[in-house]
């Protein structure tokens, strides 16, 4: 073994090599043991909130947005959908069809939304339905009763979360018939002269005719957005109805009822019923109250035997400091329904999501509780109805009605006869409905 001394030059050389090796080794250890960099954030899934936040239905449009926001906040707090955050892209239709078409196309083509929730007002809704059909975009109608949305305008990607006028009025008219056995010639139907009103007036009249063999109902129509209803009061007084049914929406209905009371038209009535749209808020006492004895089908209610309805109301009030209404409840439920279907499909691909939605069972704040189903044939939400009565200024649930029978037979596409109007088509829809059997009424009394 050589004992030759190491020169200074060699010492420095080997020292440098050793230091380099140590650096390399240390670097290897560092890179092997350092924390992994955080993963890149996953792209958000965008959904479109398309509602009217200006104009006649501004308050309702606001509640649609708030219900959507509450649902999305809960989804994101739980990890999002498919592990991705959900982002809301909000647009205002201003309750105009031409504006709504442009906003819908913007949501689909520029924002690349996975689904659209809305919209408000029947004419605007019809315009947007044609856009979502053209671009094969999931479209959830959460607030509207006009039946033609899922008859003359039905398409594969269109789903209704809110029950339509045919279902709700099969419940209400059955309840009215069993409670009062009214003379139809003493029944007055008033309604706003546009799609929702047409559907509701035909629903009441045709159910009386076909299910109970009663004809001769009276009707009075007034324009959408009326603020003064007194010009029609002389005609109403001339009819002198004993039974009165109203299909006026939102705050217009509160004004209408107050004016009718001042005019003395509410005195002597044996019954006073209204569609779900006779009020905008959840608690009539919060804005009202309206006339005692007013009964209407209510898709979400407080008081309610449905725990999800009560929980939703409490969460909504705690979050936004105001009472929710059926618009906020329906949009909340619609977003949660969409998210459930996307998770089951494992993708946002609309065809795959449609496959999971059709026939899906789910729960939510709408209705008196229990399992609901999205009917495969016409994408209609099927669940039991509640009949709510105003008693001493309070809302009281007085009956539940079988939702499966209320739904009638599926009508996924009903052609408008050549040379005819949508009104004519709706007349034909109701004439061809199945009116037997009519739904069962289960009397209850539920109040807070």
Secondary structure as the mmCIF struct_conf table of DSSP 4:
data_model
#
loop_
_struct_conf.conf_type_id
_struct_conf.id
_struct_conf.beg_label_comp_id
_struct_conf.beg_label_asym_id
_struct_conf.beg_label_seq_id
_struct_conf.end_label_comp_id
_struct_conf.end_label_asym_id
_struct_conf.end_label_seq_id
HELX_LH_PP_P HELX_LH_PP_P1 UNK A 4 UNK A 7
HELX_RH_AL_P HELX_RH_AL_P1 UNK A 8 UNK A 33
BEND BEND1 UNK A 34 UNK A 34
HELX_LH_PP_P HELX_LH_PP_P2 UNK A 35 UNK A 44
STRN STRN1 UNK A 45 UNK A 51
BEND BEND2 UNK A 54 UNK A 55
TURN_TY1_P TURN_TY1_P1 UNK A 56 UNK A 57
HELX_RH_AL_P HELX_RH_AL_P2 UNK A 58 UNK A 77
TURN_TY1_P TURN_TY1_P2 UNK A 78 UNK A 79
STRN STRN2 UNK A 81 UNK A 81
TURN_TY1_P TURN_TY1_P3 UNK A 82 UNK A 83
STRN STRN3 UNK A 84 UNK A 84
STRN STRN4 UNK A 86 UNK A 92
TURN_TY1_P TURN_TY1_P4 UNK A 94 UNK A 95
HELX_RH_AL_P HELX_RH_AL_P3 UNK A 97 UNK A 105
HELX_RH_PI_P HELX_RH_PI_P1 UNK A 106 UNK A 110
BEND BEND3 UNK A 111 UNK A 111
BEND BEND4 UNK A 114 UNK A 114
STRN STRN5 UNK A 115 UNK A 118
BEND BEND5 UNK A 121 UNK A 121
HELX_RH_AL_P HELX_RH_AL_P4 UNK A 122 UNK A 134
TURN_TY1_P TURN_TY1_P5 UNK A 135 UNK A 136
STRN STRN6 UNK A 138 UNK A 141
BEND BEND6 UNK A 143 UNK A 143
HELX_RH_3T_P HELX_RH_3T_P1 UNK A 147 UNK A 150
TURN_TY1_P TURN_TY1_P6 UNK A 151 UNK A 153
TURN_TY1_P TURN_TY1_P7 UNK A 156 UNK A 157
STRN STRN7 UNK A 158 UNK A 160
BEND BEND7 UNK A 162 UNK A 162
HELX_RH_AL_P HELX_RH_AL_P5 UNK A 165 UNK A 180
HELX_RH_3T_P HELX_RH_3T_P2 UNK A 184 UNK A 186
STRN STRN8 UNK A 187 UNK A 192
BEND BEND8 UNK A 193 UNK A 194
HELX_RH_AL_P HELX_RH_AL_P6 UNK A 195 UNK A 212
STRN STRN9 UNK A 218 UNK A 222
TURN_TY1_P TURN_TY1_P8 UNK A 224 UNK A 225
BEND BEND9 UNK A 227 UNK A 227
HELX_RH_3T_P HELX_RH_3T_P3 UNK A 230 UNK A 232
HELX_RH_AL_P HELX_RH_AL_P7 UNK A 233 UNK A 239
TURN_TY1_P TURN_TY1_P9 UNK A 240 UNK A 240
BEND BEND10 UNK A 242 UNK A 242
STRN STRN10 UNK A 243 UNK A 247
HELX_RH_AL_P HELX_RH_AL_P8 UNK A 250 UNK A 263
TURN_TY1_P TURN_TY1_P10 UNK A 264 UNK A 268
BEND BEND11 UNK A 270 UNK A 270
STRN STRN11 UNK A 271 UNK A 274
HELX_RH_3T_P HELX_RH_3T_P4 UNK A 276 UNK A 278
BEND BEND12 UNK A 280 UNK A 282
HELX_RH_AL_P HELX_RH_AL_P9 UNK A 284 UNK A 287
TURN_TY1_P TURN_TY1_P11 UNK A 292 UNK A 293
STRN STRN12 UNK A 294 UNK A 298
BEND BEND13 UNK A 299 UNK A 300
BEND BEND14 UNK A 302 UNK A 303
BEND BEND15 UNK A 305 UNK A 305
HELX_RH_AL_P HELX_RH_AL_P10 UNK A 307 UNK A 320
BEND BEND16 UNK A 321 UNK A 322
HELX_RH_AL_P HELX_RH_AL_P11 UNK A 326 UNK A 345
TURN_TY1_P TURN_TY1_P12 UNK A 346 UNK A 346
BEND BEND17 UNK A 347 UNK A 347
HELX_RH_AL_P HELX_RH_AL_P12 UNK A 350 UNK A 357
TURN_TY1_P TURN_TY1_P13 UNK A 358 UNK A 359
STRN STRN13 UNK A 361 UNK A 362
BEND BEND18 UNK A 365 UNK A 370
STRN STRN14 UNK A 372 UNK A 374
TURN_TY1_P TURN_TY1_P14 UNK A 376 UNK A 378
STRN STRN15 UNK A 380 UNK A 380
STRN STRN16 UNK A 381 UNK A 382
STRN STRN17 UNK A 385 UNK A 391
TURN_TY1_P TURN_TY1_P15 UNK A 392 UNK A 393
STRN STRN18 UNK A 394 UNK A 401
HELX_RH_AL_P HELX_RH_AL_P13 UNK A 403 UNK A 406
TURN_TY1_P TURN_TY1_P16 UNK A 407 UNK A 407
BEND BEND19 UNK A 409 UNK A 409
BEND BEND20 UNK A 412 UNK A 412
HELX_LH_PP_P HELX_LH_PP_P3 UNK A 415 UNK A 417
TURN_TY1_P TURN_TY1_P17 UNK A 418 UNK A 419
HELX_RH_AL_P HELX_RH_AL_P14 UNK A 422 UNK A 431
TURN_TY1_P TURN_TY1_P18 UNK A 432 UNK A 432
BEND BEND21 UNK A 433 UNK A 433
BEND BEND22 UNK A 436 UNK A 437
HELX_LH_PP_P HELX_LH_PP_P4 UNK A 438 UNK A 440
STRN STRN19 UNK A 441 UNK A 446
#
